[in-house]
Amino acid sequence: MTGKAFELPGSLRVRELSWFPTGKGLQYLIMRDGVMNIWEQPLDGKEPYEVTHFTSGLIFSFVWSSDHKHLLMTRGTISNDVVLLEFRQ
């Protein structure tokens, strides 16, 4: 069994490592400047490339159709509100 090692960008937040359905690459999510996109690392040693090109938002999960033609993903934003409750007697 022959193995390969790939160096993923260490300075970026990498998530959701998965096989591309054809088996010719690994796909993963990278967050850069608060925006998340899908990247692919081809197994033939070529440079990784960006599959999606969103300019805002996050990708929470993704999956390809069995014919490799359609990509289903959940994406959006996360917002937080802070509420200060003060009780006085």
PDB file as gemmi writes it, atoms N, CA and C in Angstrom:
CRYST1    1.000    1.000    1.000  90.00  90.00  90.00 P 1                      
ATOM      1  N   MET A   1       0.840  -1.172   0.000  1.00  0.00           N  
ATOM      2  CA  MET A   1       0.000   0.000   0.000  1.00  0.00           C  
ATOM      3  C   MET A   1       0.890   1.242   0.000  1.00  0.00           C  
ATOM      4  N   THR A   2       0.657   2.131  -0.948  1.00  0.00           N  
ATOM      5  CA  THR A   2       1.437   3.349  -1.068  1.00  0.00           C  
ATOM      6  C   THR A   2       0.656   4.507  -0.464  1.00  0.00           C  
ATOM      7  N   GLY A   3       1.337   5.337   0.299  1.00  0.00           N  
ATOM      8  CA  GLY A   3       0.669   6.472   0.931  1.00  0.00           C  
ATOM      9  C   GLY A   3       1.169   7.791   0.371  1.00  0.00           C  
ATOM     10  N   LYS A   4       0.357   8.826   0.527  1.00  0.00           N  
ATOM     11  CA  LYS A   4       0.729  10.174   0.124  1.00  0.00           C  
ATOM     12  C   LYS A   4       0.459  11.090   1.293  1.00  0.00           C  
ATOM     13  N   ALA A   5       1.261  12.101   1.407  1.00  0.00           N  
ATOM     14  CA  ALA A   5       1.055  13.112   2.441  1.00  0.00           C  
ATOM     15  C   ALA A   5       0.865  14.459   1.762  1.00  0.00           C  
ATOM     16  N   PHE A   6      -0.136  15.198   2.212  1.00  0.00           N  
ATOM     17  CA  PHE A   6      -0.399  16.529   1.689  1.00  0.00           C  
ATOM     18  C   PHE A   6      -0.376  17.505   2.847  1.00  0.00           C  
ATOM     19  N   GLU A   7       0.217  18.644   2.599  1.00  0.00           N  
ATOM     20  CA  GLU A   7       0.253  19.675   3.622  1.00  0.00           C  
ATOM     21  C   GLU A   7      -0.895  20.636   3.387  1.00  0.00           C  
ATOM     22  N   LEU A   8      -1.805  20.675   4.350  1.00  0.00           N  
ATOM     23  CA  LEU A   8      -2.917  21.607   4.260  1.00  0.00           C  
ATOM     24  C   LEU A   8      -2.469  22.939   4.840  1.00  0.00           C  
ATOM     25  N   PRO A   9      -3.066  24.021   4.374  1.00  0.00           N  
ATOM     26  CA  PRO A   9      -2.649  25.336   4.871  1.00  0.00           C  
ATOM     27  C   PRO A   9      -2.831  25.438   6.375  1.00  0.00           C  
ATOM     28  N   GLY A  10      -1.736  25.540   7.114  1.00  0.00           N  
ATOM     29  CA  GLY A  10      -1.800  25.553   8.567  1.00  0.00           C  
ATOM     30  C   GLY A  10      -2.287  26.855   9.157  1.00  0.00           C  
ATOM     31  N   SER A  11      -2.150  27.945   8.411  1.00  0.00           N  
ATOM     32  CA  SER A  11      -2.541  29.240   8.943  1.00  0.00           C  
ATOM     33  C   SER A  11      -4.031  29.506   8.779  1.00  0.00           C  
ATOM     34  N   LEU A  12      -4.730  28.612   8.107  1.00  0.00           N  
ATOM     35  CA  LEU A  12      -6.156  28.788   7.863  1.00  0.00           C  
ATOM     36  C   LEU A  12      -6.947  27.751   8.641  1.00  0.00           C  
ATOM     37  N   ARG A  13      -8.191  28.025   8.875  1.00  0.00           N  
ATOM     38  CA  ARG A  13      -9.066  27.091   9.583  1.00  0.00           C  
ATOM     39  C   ARG A  13      -9.590  26.060   8.582  1.00  0.00           C  
ATOM     40  N   VAL A  14      -9.200  24.816   8.735  1.00  0.00           N  
ATOM     41  CA  VAL A  14      -9.580  23.751   7.808  1.00  0.00           C  
ATOM     42  C   VAL A  14     -10.567  22.813   8.505  1.00  0.00           C  
ATOM     43  N   ARG A  15     -11.668  22.480   7.820  1.00  0.00           N  
ATOM     44  CA  ARG A  15     -12.702  21.600   8.369  1.00  0.00           C  
ATOM     45  C   ARG A  15     -13.220  20.648   7.292  1.00  0.00           C  
ATOM     46  N   GLU A  16     -13.967  19.645   7.744  1.00  0.00           N  
ATOM     47  CA  GLU A  16     -14.755  18.781   6.856  1.00  0.00           C  
ATOM     48  C   GLU A  16     -13.960  18.134   5.723  1.00  0.00           C  
ATOM     49  N   LEU A  17     -12.964  17.380   6.040  1.00  0.00           N  
ATOM     50  CA  LEU A  17     -12.180  16.678   5.033  1.00  0.00           C  
ATOM     51  C   LEU A  17     -12.992  15.509   4.493  1.00  0.00           C  
ATOM     52  N   SER A  18     -13.140  15.418   3.159  1.00  0.00           N  
ATOM     53  CA  SER A  18     -13.901  14.314   2.561  1.00  0.00           C  
ATOM     54  C   SER A  18     -13.374  14.003   1.161  1.00  0.00           C  
ATOM     55  N   TRP A  19     -13.667  12.795   0.695  1.00  0.00           N  
ATOM     56  CA  TRP A  19     -13.285  12.383  -0.656  1.00  0.00           C  
ATOM     57  C   TRP A  19     -14.186  13.066  -1.665  1.00  0.00           C  
ATOM     58  N   PHE A  20     -13.601  13.509  -2.780  1.00  0.00           N  
ATOM     59  CA  PHE A  20     -14.437  13.912  -3.911  1.00  0.00           C  
ATOM     60  C   PHE A  20     -15.009  12.622  -4.479  1.00  0.00           C  
ATOM     61  N   PRO A  21     -16.276  12.612  -4.925  1.00  0.00           N  
ATOM     62  CA  PRO A  21     -16.920  11.355  -5.339  1.00  0.00           C  
ATOM     63  C   PRO A  21     -16.171  10.528  -6.378  1.00  0.00           C  
ATOM     64  N   THR A  22     -15.365  11.157  -7.225  1.00  0.00           N  
ATOM     65  CA  THR A  22     -14.627  10.381  -8.228  1.00  0.00           C  
ATOM     66  C   THR A  22     -13.424   9.672  -7.620  1.00  0.00           C  
ATOM     67  N   GLY A  23     -13.064  10.055  -6.383  1.00  0.00           N  
ATOM     68  CA  GLY A  23     -11.906   9.461  -5.734  1.00  0.00           C  
ATOM     69  C   GLY A  23     -10.590  10.061  -6.188  1.00  0.00           C  
ATOM     70  N   LYS A  24     -10.641  11.134  -6.974  1.00  0.00           N  
ATOM     71  CA  LYS A  24      -9.419  11.737  -7.505  1.00  0.00           C  
ATOM     72  C   LYS A  24      -8.917  12.916  -6.673  1.00  0.00           C  
ATOM     73  N   GLY A  25      -9.607  13.209  -5.572  1.00  0.00           N  
ATOM     74  CA  GLY A  25      -9.169  14.329  -4.757  1.00  0.00           C  
ATOM     75  C   GLY A  25      -9.852  14.354  -3.405  1.00  0.00           C  
ATOM     76  N   LEU A  26      -9.293  15.133  -2.511  1.00  0.00           N  
ATOM     77  CA  LEU A  26      -9.874  15.367  -1.197  1.00  0.00           C  
ATOM     78  C   LEU A  26     -10.433  16.780  -1.179  1.00  0.00           C  
ATOM     79  N   GLN A  27     -11.613  16.940  -0.607  1.00  0.00           N  
ATOM     80  CA  GLN A  27     -12.192  18.266  -0.496  1.00  0.00           C  
ATOM     81  C   GLN A  27     -12.328  18.636   0.963  1.00  0.00           C  
ATOM     82  N   TYR A  28     -12.217  19.919   1.232  1.00  0.00           N  
ATOM     83  CA  TYR A  28     -12.276  20.405   2.603  1.00  0.00           C  
ATOM     84  C   TYR A  28     -12.717  21.862   2.588  1.00  0.00           C  
ATOM     85  N   LEU A  29     -13.149  22.328   3.750  1.00  0.00           N  
ATOM     86  CA  LEU A  29     -13.584  23.711   3.901  1.00  0.00           C  
ATOM     87  C   LEU A  29     -12.446  24.529   4.488  1.00  0.00           C  
ATOM     88  N   ILE A  30     -12.227  25.689   3.911  1.00  0.00           N  
ATOM     89  CA  ILE A  30     -11.234  26.622   4.446  1.00  0.00           C  
ATOM     90  C   ILE A  30     -11.921  27.953   4.727  1.00  0.00           C  
ATOM     91  N   MET A  31     -11.666  28.470   5.938  1.00  0.00           N  
ATOM     92  CA  MET A  31     -12.157  29.800   6.275  1.00  0.00           C  
ATOM     93  C   MET A  31     -11.004  30.783   6.130  1.00  0.00           C  
ATOM     94  N   ARG A  32     -11.248  31.797   5.337  1.00  0.00           N  
ATOM     95  CA  ARG A  32     -10.241  32.842   5.113  1.00  0.00           C  
ATOM     96  C   ARG A  32     -10.957  34.187   5.214  1.00  0.00           C  
ATOM     97  N   ASP A  33     -10.501  35.027   6.122  1.00  0.00           N  
ATOM     98  CA  ASP A  33     -11.090  36.354   6.331  1.00  0.00           C  
ATOM     99  C   ASP A  33     -12.593  36.278   6.613  1.00  0.00           C  
ATOM    100  N   GLY A  34     -13.006  35.271   7.385  1.00  0.00           N  
ATOM    101  CA  GLY A  34     -14.405  35.144   7.775  1.00  0.00           C  
ATOM    102  C   GLY A  34     -15.324  34.547   6.725  1.00  0.00           C  
ATOM    103  N   VAL A  35     -14.763  34.088   5.591  1.00  0.00           N  
ATOM    104  CA  VAL A  35     -15.547  33.501   4.500  1.00  0.00           C  
ATOM    105  C   VAL A  35     -15.098  32.064   4.298  1.00  0.00           C  
ATOM    106  N   MET A  36     -16.062  31.148   4.143  1.00  0.00           N  
ATOM    107  CA  MET A  36     -15.721  29.742   3.981  1.00  0.00           C  
ATOM    108  C   MET A  36     -15.990  29.286   2.551  1.00  0.00           C  
ATOM    109  N   ASN A  37     -15.036  28.538   1.988  1.00  0.00           N  
ATOM    110  CA  ASN A  37     -15.175  27.968   0.652  1.00  0.00           C  
ATOM    111  C   ASN A  37     -14.675  26.531   0.642  1.00  0.00           C  
ATOM    112  N   ILE A  38     -15.112  25.779  -0.366  1.00  0.00           N  
ATOM    113  CA  ILE A  38     -14.658  24.403  -0.563  1.00  0.00           C  
ATOM    114  C   ILE A  38     -13.395  24.436  -1.422  1.00  0.00           C  
ATOM    115  N   TRP A  39     -12.387  23.713  -0.982  1.00  0.00           N  
ATOM    116  CA  TRP A  39     -11.143  23.553  -1.724  1.00  0.00           C  
ATOM    117  C   TRP A  39     -10.943  22.088  -2.031  1.00  0.00           C  
ATOM    118  N   GLU A  40     -10.191  21.807  -3.084  1.00  0.00           N  
ATOM    119  CA  GLU A  40      -9.874  20.421  -3.436  1.00  0.00           C  
ATOM    120  C   GLU A  40      -8.372  20.239  -3.580  1.00  0.00           C  
ATOM    121  N   GLN A  41      -7.881  19.147  -2.996  1.00  0.00           N  
ATOM    122  CA  GLN A  41      -6.489  18.726  -3.152  1.00  0.00           C  
ATOM    123  C   GLN A  41      -6.486  17.513  -4.071  1.00  0.00           C  
ATOM    124  N   PRO A  42      -6.071  17.664  -5.350  1.00  0.00           N  
ATOM    125  CA  PRO A  42      -5.996  16.508  -6.248  1.00  0.00           C  
ATOM    126  C   PRO A  42      -4.980  15.495  -5.723  1.00  0.00           C  
ATOM    127  N   LEU A  43      -5.267  14.235  -5.880  1.00  0.00           N  
ATOM    128  CA  LEU A  43      -4.371  13.185  -5.402  1.00  0.00           C  
ATOM    129  C   LEU A  43      -3.169  12.975  -6.313  1.00  0.00           C  
ATOM    130  N   ASP A  44      -3.188  13.589  -7.497  1.00  0.00           N  
ATOM    131  CA  ASP A  44      -2.052  13.445  -8.413  1.00  0.00           C  
ATOM    132  C   ASP A  44      -0.904  14.404  -8.077  1.00  0.00           C  
ATOM    133  N   GLY A  45      -1.038  15.152  -6.978  1.00  0.00           N  
ATOM    134  CA  GLY A  45       0.041  16.027  -6.545  1.00  0.00           C  
ATOM    135  C   GLY A  45      -0.048  17.459  -7.035  1.00  0.00           C  
ATOM    136  N   LYS A  46      -1.032  17.770  -7.879  1.00  0.00           N  
ATOM    137  CA  LYS A  46      -1.192  19.145  -8.344  1.00  0.00           C  
ATOM    138  C   LYS A  46      -1.570  20.045  -7.171  1.00  0.00           C  
ATOM    139  N   GLU A  47      -1.471  21.340  -7.382  1.00  0.00           N  
ATOM    140  CA  GLU A  47      -1.791  22.314  -6.346  1.00  0.00           C  
ATOM    141  C   GLU A  47      -3.280  22.275  -5.998  1.00  0.00           C  
ATOM    142  N   PRO A  48      -3.618  22.501  -4.725  1.00  0.00           N  
ATOM    143  CA  PRO A  48      -5.032  22.584  -4.352  1.00  0.00           C  
ATOM    144  C   PRO A  48      -5.670  23.808  -5.009  1.00  0.00           C  
ATOM    145  N   TYR A  49      -6.973  23.726  -5.237  1.00  0.00           N  
ATOM    146  CA  TYR A  49      -7.680  24.841  -5.861  1.00  0.00           C  
ATOM    147  C   TYR A  49      -9.042  25.041  -5.200  1.00  0.00           C  
ATOM    148  N   GLU A  50      -9.545  26.258  -5.346  1.00  0.00           N  
ATOM    149  CA  GLU A  50     -10.822  26.635  -4.754  1.00  0.00           C  
ATOM    150  C   GLU A  50     -11.954  26.153  -5.658  1.00  0.00           C  
ATOM    151  N   VAL A  51     -12.898  25.402  -5.094  1.00  0.00           N  
ATOM    152  CA  VAL A  51     -14.033  24.873  -5.847  1.00  0.00           C  
ATOM    153  C   VAL A  51     -15.171  25.896  -5.871  1.00  0.00           C  
ATOM    154  N   THR A  52     -15.466  26.503  -4.726  1.00  0.00           N  
ATOM    155  CA  THR A  52     -16.481  27.549  -4.656  1.00  0.00           C  
ATOM    156  C   THR A  52     -15.782  28.889  -4.459  1.00  0.00           C  
ATOM    157  N   HIS A  53     -16.480  29.943  -4.774  1.00  0.00           N  
ATOM    158  CA  HIS A  53     -15.875  31.274  -4.709  1.00  0.00           C  
ATOM    159  C   HIS A  53     -16.808  32.267  -4.026  1.00  0.00           C  
ATOM    160  N   PHE A  54     -17.288  31.910  -2.844  1.00  0.00           N  
ATOM    161  CA  PHE A  54     -18.172  32.810  -2.112  1.00  0.00           C  
ATOM    162  C   PHE A  54     -17.368  33.957  -1.527  1.00  0.00           C  
ATOM    163  N   THR A  55     -18.009  35.103  -1.408  1.00  0.00           N  
ATOM    164  CA  THR A  55     -17.343  36.279  -0.845  1.00  0.00           C  
ATOM    165  C   THR A  55     -17.863  36.623   0.550  1.00  0.00           C  
ATOM    166  N   SER A  56     -18.847  35.864   1.025  1.00  0.00           N  
ATOM    167  CA  SER A  56     -19.360  36.060   2.378  1.00  0.00           C  
ATOM    168  C   SER A  56     -19.998  34.766   2.859  1.00  0.00           C  
ATOM    169  N   GLY A  57     -20.138  34.635   4.168  1.00  0.00           N  
ATOM    170  CA  GLY A  57     -20.861  33.515   4.743  1.00  0.00           C  
ATOM    171  C   GLY A  57     -20.008  32.292   5.037  1.00  0.00           C  
ATOM    172  N   LEU A  58     -20.683  31.330   5.645  1.00  0.00           N  
ATOM    173  CA  LEU A  58     -20.055  30.080   6.063  1.00  0.00           C  
ATOM    174  C   LEU A  58     -20.729  28.904   5.376  1.00  0.00           C  
ATOM    175  N   ILE A  59     -19.988  27.833   5.180  1.00  0.00           N  
ATOM    176  CA  ILE A  59     -20.554  26.568   4.694  1.00  0.00           C  
ATOM    177  C   ILE A  59     -20.556  25.633   5.892  1.00  0.00           C  
ATOM    178  N   PHE A  60     -21.728  25.116   6.245  1.00  0.00           N  
ATOM    179  CA  PHE A  60     -21.839  24.237   7.404  1.00  0.00           C  
ATOM    180  C   PHE A  60     -21.622  22.770   7.023  1.00  0.00           C  
ATOM    181  N   SER A  61     -22.056  22.378   5.836  1.00  0.00           N  
ATOM    182  CA  SER A  61     -21.821  21.022   5.347  1.00  0.00           C  
ATOM    183  C   SER A  61     -22.046  21.005   3.832  1.00  0.00           C  
ATOM    184  N   PHE A  62     -21.520  19.957   3.174  1.00  0.00           N  
ATOM    185  CA  PHE A  62     -21.707  19.832   1.732  1.00  0.00           C  
ATOM    186  C   PHE A  62     -21.617  18.369   1.329  1.00  0.00           C  
ATOM    187  N   VAL A  63     -22.284  18.018   0.226  1.00  0.00           N  
ATOM    188  CA  VAL A  63     -22.237  16.661  -0.316  1.00  0.00           C  
ATOM    189  C   VAL A  63     -22.543  16.733  -1.813  1.00  0.00           C  
ATOM    190  N   TRP A  64     -21.871  15.903  -2.585  1.00  0.00           N  
ATOM    191  CA  TRP A  64     -22.085  15.835  -4.032  1.00  0.00           C  
ATOM    192  C   TRP A  64     -23.121  14.770  -4.367  1.00  0.00           C  
ATOM    193  N   SER A  65     -23.874  14.977  -5.458  1.00  0.00           N  
ATOM    194  CA  SER A  65     -24.806  13.962  -5.944  1.00  0.00           C  
ATOM    195  C   SER A  65     -24.009  12.777  -6.476  1.00  0.00           C  
ATOM    196  N   SER A  66     -24.665  11.634  -6.611  1.00  0.00           N  
ATOM    197  CA  SER A  66     -23.961  10.421  -7.046  1.00  0.00           C  
ATOM    198  C   SER A  66     -23.419  10.537  -8.473  1.00  0.00           C  
ATOM    199  N   ASP A  67     -24.002  11.420  -9.306  1.00  0.00           N  
ATOM    200  CA  ASP A  67     -23.481  11.607 -10.664  1.00  0.00           C  
ATOM    201  C   ASP A  67     -22.416  12.715 -10.731  1.00  0.00           C  
ATOM    202  N   HIS A  68     -22.066  13.300  -9.574  1.00  0.00           N  
ATOM    203  CA  HIS A  68     -21.009  14.317  -9.450  1.00  0.00           C  
ATOM    204  C   HIS A  68     -21.349  15.638 -10.137  1.00  0.00           C  
ATOM    205  N   LYS A  69     -22.615  15.851 -10.489  1.00  0.00           N  
ATOM    206  CA  LYS A  69     -22.995  17.059 -11.218  1.00  0.00           C  
ATOM    207  C   LYS A  69     -23.605  18.143 -10.326  1.00  0.00           C  
ATOM    208  N   HIS A  70     -24.082  17.746  -9.156  1.00  0.00           N  
ATOM    209  CA  HIS A  70     -24.782  18.699  -8.305  1.00  0.00           C  
ATOM    210  C   HIS A  70     -24.177  18.705  -6.905  1.00  0.00           C  
ATOM    211  N   LEU A  71     -24.041  19.882  -6.370  1.00  0.00           N  
ATOM    212  CA  LEU A  71     -23.490  20.064  -5.033  1.00  0.00           C  
ATOM    213  C   LEU A  71     -24.591  20.593  -4.115  1.00  0.00           C  
ATOM    214  N   LEU A  72     -24.836  19.889  -3.040  1.00  0.00           N  
ATOM    215  CA  LEU A  72     -25.803  20.323  -2.032  1.00  0.00           C  
ATOM    216  C   LEU A  72     -25.012  20.819  -0.835  1.00  0.00           C  
ATOM    217  N   MET A  73     -25.364  22.020  -0.359  1.00  0.00           N  
ATOM    218  CA  MET A  73     -24.660  22.531   0.809  1.00  0.00           C  
ATOM    219  C   MET A  73     -25.614  23.321   1.681  1.00  0.00           C  
ATOM    220  N   THR A  74     -25.266  23.384   2.947  1.00  0.00           N  
ATOM    221  CA  THR A  74     -25.955  24.287   3.848  1.00  0.00           C  
ATOM    222  C   THR A  74     -24.960  25.392   4.165  1.00  0.00           C  
ATOM    223  N   ARG A  75     -25.422  26.625   4.020  1.00  0.00           N  
ATOM    224  CA  ARG A  75     -24.542  27.755   4.286  1.00  0.00           C  
ATOM    225  C   ARG A  75     -25.349  28.908   4.836  1.00  0.00           C  
ATOM    226  N   GLY A  76     -24.664  29.812   5.482  1.00  0.00           N  
ATOM    227  CA  GLY A  76     -25.317  30.972   6.063  1.00  0.00           C  
ATOM    228  C   GLY A  76     -24.342  31.740   6.933  1.00  0.00           C  
ATOM    229  N   THR A  77     -24.886  32.395   7.928  1.00  0.00           N  
ATOM    230  CA  THR A  77     -24.064  33.177   8.849  1.00  0.00           C  
ATOM    231  C   THR A  77     -24.459  32.827  10.279  1.00  0.00           C  
ATOM    232  N   ILE A  78     -23.615  33.164  11.189  1.00  0.00           N  
ATOM    233  CA  ILE A  78     -23.895  32.992  12.608  1.00  0.00           C  
ATOM    234  C   ILE A  78     -23.874  34.374  13.239  1.00  0.00           C  
ATOM    235  N   SER A  79     -24.921  34.679  13.955  1.00  0.00           N  
ATOM    236  CA  SER A  79     -24.932  35.959  14.656  1.00  0.00           C  
ATOM    237  C   SER A  79     -25.238  35.702  16.126  1.00  0.00           C  
ATOM    238  N   ASN A  80     -24.702  36.539  16.947  1.00  0.00           N  
ATOM    239  CA  ASN A  80     -24.902  36.423  18.384  1.00  0.00           C  
ATOM    240  C   ASN A  80     -25.409  37.743  18.929  1.00  0.00           C  
ATOM    241  N   ASP A  81     -26.377  37.673  19.797  1.00  0.00           N  
ATOM    242  CA  ASP A  81     -26.864  38.846  20.502  1.00  0.00           C  
ATOM    243  C   ASP A  81     -26.542  38.668  21.974  1.00  0.00           C  
ATOM    244  N   VAL A  82     -26.180  39.742  22.589  1.00  0.00           N  
ATOM    245  CA  VAL A  82     -25.892  39.711  24.013  1.00  0.00           C  
ATOM    246  C   VAL A  82     -26.970  40.523  24.721  1.00  0.00           C  
ATOM    247  N   VAL A  83     -27.523  39.944  25.758  1.00  0.00           N  
ATOM    248  CA  VAL A  83     -28.553  40.622  26.551  1.00  0.00           C  
ATOM    249  C   VAL A  83     -28.060  40.689  27.982  1.00  0.00           C  
ATOM    250  N   LEU A  84     -28.087  41.864  28.538  1.00  0.00           N  
ATOM    251  CA  LEU A  84     -27.696  42.047  29.930  1.00  0.00           C  
ATOM    252  C   LEU A  84     -28.962  42.207  30.759  1.00  0.00           C  
ATOM    253  N   LEU A  85     -29.140  41.298  31.690  1.00  0.00           N  
ATOM    254  CA  LEU A  85     -30.273  41.373  32.610  1.00  0.00           C  
ATOM    255  C   LEU A  85     -29.761  41.826  33.972  1.00  0.00           C  
ATOM    256  N   GLU A  86     -30.395  42.817  34.497  1.00  0.00           N  
ATOM    257  CA  GLU A  86     -29.982  43.342  35.789  1.00  0.00           C  
ATOM    258  C   GLU A  86     -31.180  43.278  36.727  1.00  0.00           C  
ATOM    259  N   PHE A  87     -31.015  42.644  37.869  1.00  0.00           N  
ATOM    260  CA  PHE A  87     -32.091  42.516  38.852  1.00  0.00           C  
ATOM    261  C   PHE A  87     -31.801  43.462  40.013  1.00  0.00           C  
ATOM    262  N   ARG A  88     -32.778  44.243  40.337  1.00  0.00           N  
ATOM    263  CA  ARG A  88     -32.640  45.169  41.459  1.00  0.00           C  
ATOM    264  C   ARG A  88     -33.722  44.876  42.488  1.00  0.00           C  
ATOM    265  N   GLN A  89     -33.373  45.079  43.712  1.00  0.00           N  
ATOM    266  CA  GLN A  89     -34.366  44.878  44.781  1.00  0.00           C  
ATOM    267  C   GLN A  89     -34.661  46.173  45.469  1.00  0.00           C  
TER     268      GLN A  89                                                      
END                                                                             
